[in-house]
Amino acid sequence: MIASIRKACQVISCFSNDDPALGVGEIAELLDMPVSTTHHIVSTLCKENVLMKDHQKKYRLGWRLLEWNNHVMFQQDVYDKAMPFVKDLISQYKGTAHIAMFDKGTVVFVLRVSSHDASSIQTYLGSRKPSYATSSGKVLLANNPAYLKETVAQGLAHDGPNTITDISNLKKELADIRTKGYSISDSENSDGMYGIAAPIFSYSGGVIAAVNLVGLSSYMQGTQRTQMIQSVMNTAQLISKELGYIEI
């Protein structure tokens, strides 16, 4: 672990219910750390709103930590409420299902479940893939213009044989996804793999995640393809409802 990050974590850990406000000297003493080093770390954490200075010129935990906590709790809420529906989806087909959320031009997989006979796929909990080259990512881009702008700004590189790297073609694809209500990825991220994804809505009506089903192209494009698309869309609707979304 990088020493400066470890020290920053140690500084944050000094604060508790018993000691909600501390001065630089107190923190330095608790950690047996030079005051100058402590002051530098505290100042940096303040600039990032991880710590804040009160009227007594002591430091407290900042609002950024509350924001992070909300993100963690929200992801946990999505995970807990989505899991039963995702397991039910996987029980019907051969493949791997994910719940994905957008972050800095990529999708992050916050849930991953595979059927016992699923083909190997290079994803894991917390792994990232380019949003424009995945079924789940394209669903998120199609329903969030700000996400698209952030993604395009980073460039569109080939990630698989059929990756869409032309912005105009990508926009046409996203418009089609909005109309259909689901997304397809055919060898756009991994050669020979096929994904189907649908949007998950929050209680406020915004698309905050996507659920997908990924498997071998030969299987996913077989006789059950239409049924699988409907199953993925139904799963997304059930999860959305569980999160408080009401379709009008």
C-alpha positions as CSV (number, residue, x, y, z in Angstrom):
1,M,0.0,0.0,0.0
2,I,1.3,3.5,-0.8
3,A,2.5,5.0,2.5
4,S,0.7,8.4,2.0
5,I,-2.6,6.6,1.5
6,R,-2.1,4.5,4.5
7,K,-1.3,7.6,6.6
8,A,-4.4,9.4,5.3
9,C,-6.6,6.4,6.3
10,Q,-5.0,6.4,9.7
11,V,-5.8,10.1,10.1
12,I,-9.4,9.5,9.2
13,S,-9.6,6.6,11.6
14,C,-8.6,8.9,14.5
15,F,-12.1,10.4,14.5
16,S,-14.8,8.6,16.5
17,N,-18.0,9.3,18.5
18,D,-15.8,9.9,21.6
19,D,-13.4,12.2,19.6
20,P,-15.4,13.9,16.8
21,A,-13.1,16.9,16.7
22,L,-9.3,16.9,16.8
23,G,-6.5,19.4,16.3
24,V,-3.4,18.7,14.2
25,G,-1.3,18.2,17.3
26,E,-3.8,15.7,18.8
27,I,-3.8,13.7,15.6
28,A,0.0,13.8,15.4
29,E,0.2,12.5,19.0
30,L,-2.3,9.7,18.5
31,L,-0.4,8.5,15.4
32,D,3.1,9.3,16.7
33,M,3.5,11.2,13.4
34,P,5.5,14.5,12.8
35,V,3.2,17.5,13.1
36,S,4.4,18.8,9.7
37,T,3.4,15.5,8.0
38,T,0.1,15.4,9.8
39,H,-0.7,19.0,8.8
40,H,0.0,18.3,5.2
41,I,-2.3,15.2,5.2
42,V,-5.0,17.0,7.0
43,S,-4.8,20.0,4.6
44,T,-5.1,17.7,1.6
45,L,-8.1,15.9,3.1
46,C,-9.8,19.2,3.8
47,K,-9.3,20.2,0.2
48,E,-11.1,17.0,-0.8
49,N,-13.9,17.6,1.7
50,V,-12.9,14.4,3.6
51,L,-12.2,16.5,6.6
52,M,-13.5,20.0,7.5
53,K,-12.4,22.7,10.0
54,D,-14.9,23.9,12.6
55,H,-15.1,27.3,14.3
56,Q,-12.7,26.2,17.0
57,K,-10.1,25.4,14.3
58,K,-10.3,21.7,15.0
59,Y,-11.1,19.1,12.3
60,R,-14.1,16.9,11.8
61,L,-15.1,14.3,9.3
62,G,-16.3,16.0,6.1
63,W,-19.3,15.7,3.9
64,R,-17.4,13.6,1.3
65,L,-17.5,10.7,3.6
66,L,-21.2,10.9,3.9
67,E,-21.5,11.0,0.1
68,W,-19.3,7.9,-0.1
69,N,-21.4,6.2,2.5
70,N,-24.5,6.9,0.6
71,H,-23.0,5.4,-2.6
72,V,-22.0,2.3,-0.7
73,M,-25.4,1.9,0.9
74,F,-27.2,2.5,-2.4
75,Q,-25.1,-0.2,-4.1
76,Q,-25.7,-2.6,-1.3
77,D,-29.4,-1.8,-1.6
78,V,-29.4,-2.6,-5.3
79,Y,-27.4,-5.8,-4.6
80,D,-29.7,-7.1,-1.9
81,K,-32.9,-6.3,-3.8
82,A,-31.7,-7.5,-7.2
83,M,-30.1,-10.8,-6.1
84,P,-33.3,-13.0,-5.9
85,F,-34.5,-11.8,-9.4
86,V,-31.0,-12.3,-10.9
87,K,-30.8,-15.8,-9.5
88,D,-34.2,-16.6,-11.0
89,L,-33.0,-15.3,-14.4
90,I,-29.9,-17.5,-14.3
91,S,-31.9,-20.5,-13.3
92,Q,-33.6,-20.4,-16.7
93,Y,-30.6,-20.1,-19.0
94,K,-26.9,-20.9,-19.4
95,G,-24.9,-17.7,-18.8
96,T,-23.7,-15.0,-16.5
97,A,-25.9,-12.2,-15.2
98,H,-24.6,-8.8,-14.0
99,I,-25.9,-5.7,-12.4
100,A,-23.8,-2.8,-13.7
101,M,-23.5,0.9,-12.8
102,F,-21.8,3.7,-14.7
103,D,-18.5,5.3,-13.5
104,K,-16.1,7.5,-15.4
105,G,-16.9,6.1,-18.9
106,T,-17.0,2.5,-17.8
107,V,-19.5,0.1,-16.3
108,V,-18.7,-1.4,-12.9
109,F,-20.2,-4.8,-12.1
110,V,-21.7,-4.6,-8.6
111,L,-23.4,-8.1,-8.8
112,R,-22.4,-11.2,-10.8
113,V,-24.1,-14.6,-10.8
114,S,-23.4,-17.5,-13.2
115,S,-25.4,-20.6,-13.9
116,H,-23.6,-23.9,-13.1
117,D,-23.0,-24.6,-16.8
118,A,-22.1,-21.0,-17.9
119,S,-19.2,-20.4,-20.3
120,S,-16.2,-18.7,-18.8
121,I,-16.3,-14.9,-19.0
122,Q,-13.7,-12.5,-17.8
123,T,-15.7,-10.5,-15.3
124,Y,-15.7,-10.3,-11.5
125,L,-17.3,-8.2,-8.8
126,G,-16.0,-4.7,-9.1
127,S,-14.4,-5.2,-12.6
128,R,-14.9,-2.6,-15.3
129,K,-15.6,-2.7,-19.0
130,P,-15.9,0.1,-21.6
131,S,-19.5,1.4,-21.4
132,Y,-19.8,1.7,-25.2
133,A,-18.8,-1.9,-25.8
134,T,-21.1,-3.7,-23.4
135,S,-24.9,-4.4,-23.5
136,S,-25.3,-3.0,-19.9
137,G,-23.1,0.1,-20.7
138,K,-25.1,0.9,-23.8
139,V,-28.3,0.8,-21.9
140,L,-26.9,3.3,-19.4
141,L,-25.5,5.6,-22.1
142,A,-28.8,5.5,-24.0
143,N,-30.7,6.8,-21.0
144,N,-28.2,9.3,-19.6
145,P,-26.8,11.9,-22.1
146,A,-24.2,13.1,-19.6
147,Y,-22.8,9.6,-19.4
148,L,-22.4,9.6,-23.2
149,K,-20.6,12.9,-23.3
150,E,-18.1,11.7,-20.6
151,T,-17.5,8.4,-22.5
152,V,-17.0,10.0,-25.9
153,A,-14.5,12.5,-24.4
154,Q,-12.3,9.5,-23.5
155,G,-12.4,8.1,-27.1
156,L,-13.9,4.9,-28.5
157,A,-11.3,2.2,-29.0
158,H,-11.7,-1.3,-30.4
159,D,-12.3,-3.7,-27.6
160,G,-13.8,-6.6,-29.7
161,P,-14.4,-7.5,-33.3
162,N,-17.7,-5.6,-33.5
163,T,-17.0,-2.7,-31.2
164,I,-18.8,0.5,-32.3
165,T,-16.1,3.2,-32.5
166,D,-17.9,5.7,-34.8
167,I,-19.8,8.3,-32.7
168,S,-22.6,8.7,-35.2
169,N,-23.2,5.0,-35.4
170,L,-23.1,4.7,-31.6
171,K,-25.7,7.5,-31.3
172,K,-28.0,5.7,-33.7
173,E,-27.5,2.5,-31.7
174,L,-28.4,4.3,-28.5
175,A,-31.5,5.8,-30.0
176,D,-32.6,2.4,-31.1
177,I,-32.0,1.0,-27.6
178,R,-34.2,3.8,-26.1
179,T,-37.0,2.8,-28.5
180,K,-36.7,-1.0,-27.9
181,G,-36.1,-0.9,-24.2
182,Y,-33.1,-3.3,-24.3
183,S,-29.6,-3.5,-25.6
184,I,-27.6,-6.2,-27.5
185,S,-23.9,-6.7,-27.6
186,D,-22.5,-9.2,-30.1
187,S,-18.7,-9.7,-29.9
188,E,-18.3,-6.0,-29.0
189,N,-16.3,-6.6,-25.9
190,S,-15.3,-10.3,-26.1
191,D,-15.1,-12.3,-29.3
192,G,-17.9,-14.9,-29.4
193,M,-19.8,-13.5,-26.5
194,Y,-23.3,-12.1,-26.7
195,G,-25.1,-9.9,-24.1
196,I,-28.7,-8.7,-23.6
197,A,-29.3,-5.8,-21.1
198,A,-32.2,-3.8,-19.9
199,P,-32.4,-0.6,-17.7
200,I,-33.1,-0.5,-14.0
201,F,-35.0,2.5,-12.8
202,S,-34.8,4.2,-9.4
203,Y,-37.9,5.5,-7.5
204,S,-37.3,8.9,-9.1
205,G,-37.6,7.5,-12.7
206,G,-33.9,7.7,-13.6
207,V,-32.0,4.8,-15.0
208,I,-29.4,4.1,-12.4
209,A,-28.2,0.5,-13.3
210,A,-28.6,-2.2,-15.9
211,V,-29.1,-6.0,-15.7
212,N,-27.7,-8.2,-18.4
213,L,-27.3,-11.8,-19.4
214,V,-24.2,-12.9,-21.2
215,G,-23.3,-16.1,-22.9
216,L,-21.9,-17.7,-26.0
217,S,-23.2,-16.1,-29.2
218,S,-24.2,-19.5,-30.6
219,Y,-26.4,-20.2,-27.6
220,M,-27.8,-16.7,-27.0
221,Q,-28.9,-16.3,-30.6
222,G,-30.6,-19.7,-30.7
223,T,-34.2,-20.6,-30.4
224,Q,-34.6,-19.0,-27.0
225,R,-33.3,-15.5,-28.0
226,T,-36.7,-13.7,-28.0
227,Q,-37.6,-15.4,-24.7
228,M,-34.3,-14.4,-23.1
229,I,-34.8,-10.7,-24.2
230,Q,-38.2,-10.7,-22.5
231,S,-36.8,-12.4,-19.4
232,V,-34.1,-9.8,-19.0
233,M,-36.5,-7.0,-19.5
234,N,-38.9,-8.6,-17.0
235,T,-36.1,-9.0,-14.5
236,A,-35.1,-5.3,-14.9
237,Q,-38.8,-4.3,-14.3
238,L,-39.0,-6.4,-11.1
239,I,-35.8,-4.9,-9.7
240,S,-37.0,-1.4,-10.6
241,K,-40.3,-2.0,-8.8
242,E,-38.4,-3.3,-5.8
243,L,-36.4,-0.1,-5.7
244,G,-39.6,2.0,-5.6
245,Y,-40.1,2.7,-9.3
246,I,-43.7,3.1,-10.3
247,E,-44.4,2.9,-14.1
248,I,-47.0,5.5,-15.1
